[in-house]
């Protein structure tokens, strides 16, 4: 599902990743750990084709970075749901409209959207708060709303970039359990975190990145 072959990328200030090799199979739930600034977000952006490698090859769901035209990039992103640490919810729209946004972008009909949004909100336990604005939700609820937005288009892959970074321990545990529930439907998940205690002992593959170098934990 995801493969890195000798991938390197350098940002303008010199930070980045170096000679990454990684394989994530279809249906895996994989953790990526490392301190702040270690290269986790760069790796995620390479999977999303938001960045293209300086050297090496990224393969995502059968698509390759080496021929990543705008059409290929758009196709890759349709199969990926993103969950961010800082939520990225639109403050002037209620929860229903925030979650529905990807479906509008993809051209779903107005008849299809309500049922899909209701189903996603119910899965993450927010079906009673569809009319709430983001600032009326707790941090944990906002992150679950982001997860609903990520799964609304039924992606093959979910990339969760430090999704528990702003959450308390209880909300963090609940979010990981929710990701595990979604994984049980067959979705491939890669979750980045700097909190090893949160992910250890779960029987999942773990990659560790430090100073742009990747190894299996």
C-alpha positions in Angstrom: 0.0 0.0 0.0 2.9 2.4 0.9 6.5 1.9 -0.1 9.6 4.1 0.2 12.7 3.2 -1.8 15.8 5.1 -0.8 13.8 8.3 -0.4 15.5 11.6 0.6 14.1 15.1 0.8 15.8 18.3 2.1 13.9 21.4 3.1 15.4 24.8 2.3 16.8 25.1 5.8 18.5 21.7 5.5 16.1 19.6 7.5 14.4 16.6 6.0 14.7 12.9 5.6 17.6 10.8 4.4 17.5 7.4 2.5 14.2 6.2 3.8 13.1 2.6 3.2 9.7 1.5 4.5 6.9 -0.9 3.5 3.4 -0.7 4.9 1.1 -3.5 3.6 -2.6 -3.1 2.7 -4.6 -3.3 6.0 -1.6 -2.6 8.3 -1.9 -0.3 11.4 1.6 1.1 11.7 3.0 3.6 14.2 5.7 6.2 13.5 7.5 7.6 16.5 10.1 10.3 16.9 10.8 13.6 18.7 9.5 16.9 17.4 11.5 17.9 14.3 12.6 14.4 13.5 11.0 14.2 10.1 7.6 12.6 10.9 5.6 15.3 9.1 7.9 15.4 6.1 7.4 11.6 5.8 3.6 12.0 5.9 3.7 14.8 3.3 5.7 12.6 1.0 3.0 9.9 1.3 0.3 12.5 0.5 2.4 13.7 -2.5 2.4 17.2 -0.9 6.2 16.8 -1.2 8.0 14.9 -3.9 11.4 13.2 -3.1 14.7 14.7 -4.2 15.9 11.2 -4.7 14.3 7.7 -4.5 10.7 6.6 -5.1 7.5 6.7 -3.1 4.7 4.3 -4.1 1.2 4.9 -2.7 -1.8 2.6 -3.6 -0.1 1.7 -6.9 0.8 5.3 -7.8 4.4 6.5 -8.0 6.1 9.8 -7.2 8.2 9.5 -10.3 5.3 10.3 -12.6 3.3 12.4 -10.1 1.3 14.7 -12.4 -1.5 16.8 -11.0 -3.9 14.1 -12.1 -1.9 11.4 -10.3 -1.6 13.5 -7.2 -5.3 14.2 -7.1 -6.0 10.5 -7.5 -3.7 9.6 -4.7 -5.2 12.1 -2.3 -8.7 10.8 -3.0 -7.6 7.5 -1.4 -6.1 9.2 1.7 -7.7 10.7 4.8 -5.6 13.1 6.8 -5.9 13.8 10.5 -3.8 16.7 11.8 -2.6 17.7 15.3 -4.1 21.2 15.0 -7.5 20.0 13.8 -7.8 22.4 10.8 -11.6 22.8 11.3 -13.3 25.8 9.8 -14.5 28.0 12.7 -17.4 29.6 10.9 -19.0 26.2 10.0 -20.8 23.7 12.2 -19.6 20.2 12.6 -21.9 18.8 9.9 -20.6 21.2 7.3 -16.9 20.6 8.3 -17.3 16.9 7.9 -19.2 17.2 4.7 -16.6 19.4 3.0 -14.6 16.6 1.4 -17.7 15.2 -0.3 -18.6 18.6 -1.8 -15.0 18.8 -3.1 -15.3 15.4 -4.7 -18.6 16.2 -6.3 -21.0 14.1 -4.3 -24.7 14.9 -4.8 -26.6 16.8 -2.1 -28.8 13.7 -1.7 -25.9 11.5 -0.8 -24.1 13.7 1.7 -26.4 13.8 4.8 -26.5 10.0 5.3 -22.7 9.7 4.9 -22.1 12.6 7.3 -24.5 11.2 9.9 -22.8 7.8 9.6 -19.3 9.2 10.1 -20.4 11.3 13.1 -22.1 8.4 14.7 -19.0 6.3 14.3 -16.9 8.8 16.2 -19.6 9.5 18.8 -20.5 13.0 17.7 -23.9 12.4 16.1 -25.5 14.6 18.8 -23.3 17.6 18.1 -23.7 18.0 14.4 -24.9 21.6 14.8 -22.1 22.7 17.1 -19.3 25.0 16.0 -15.7 23.8 16.6 -15.1 26.3 19.4 -18.0 24.6 21.3 -16.2 21.3 21.3 -13.5 20.0 23.6 -10.1 19.2 22.1 -10.9 15.5 22.0 -14.2 16.1 20.3 -12.5 18.4 17.7 -10.0 15.6 16.9 -12.8 13.1 16.6 -14.5 15.5 14.2 -11.2 15.6 12.2 -11.3 11.8 12.1 -14.9 11.8 10.8 -13.8 14.2 8.1 -11.0 11.9 7.2 -13.1 8.8 6.9 -16.1 10.4 5.2 -14.8 9.6 1.7 -14.0 6.0 2.7 -10.2 6.2 2.1 -7.9 3.2 1.7 -5.4 5.0 3.9 -5.6 7.2 7.0 -2.5 9.3 7.9 -2.7 10.6 11.4 0.0 13.2 12.1 0.4 13.6 15.9 -3.4 13.4 16.4 -3.0 13.1 20.2 -0.4 15.9 20.5 -3.0 18.4 22.0 -5.1 15.9 23.9 -5.0 14.7 27.5 -4.1 11.1 28.3 -7.7 9.9 28.4 -8.7 11.5 25.1 -5.5 10.3 23.6 -6.3 6.7 24.5 -9.8 7.0 23.2 -8.6 8.3 19.9 -6.2 5.4 19.4 -9.0 3.0 20.2 -11.2 4.7 17.7 -8.5 4.4 15.0 -8.2 0.7 15.9 -11.9 0.3 15.4 -11.7 2.0 12.0 -8.7 -0.2 11.2 -10.8 -3.3 11.8 -12.9 -2.3 8.7 -9.8 -2.9 6.5 -8.4 0.7 6.4 -4.6 1.0 6.3 -3.5 3.4 9.1 -0.2 5.2 9.8 -0.1 7.2 13.0 2.8 9.5 14.0 3.4 10.3 17.6 6.2 11.3 20.0 4.5 9.5 22.9 6.0 6.0 22.9 4.1 5.1 26.1 0.8 5.6 24.3 1.6 3.1 21.5 3.8 0.5 23.0 2.4 -3.0 23.8 -0.3 -2.8 21.1 1.2 -5.4 18.9 1.6 -3.0 15.9 4.6 -2.4 13.7 6.6 0.6 14.8 9.0 2.7 12.8 11.2 5.2 14.6 12.6 8.3 12.9 15.3 10.5 14.3 17.3 13.2 12.6 15.6 12.1 9.3 16.9 8.5 9.6 14.3 5.7 9.8 14.6 2.3 11.5 12.3 -0.5 12.6 11.7 -0.3 16.4 
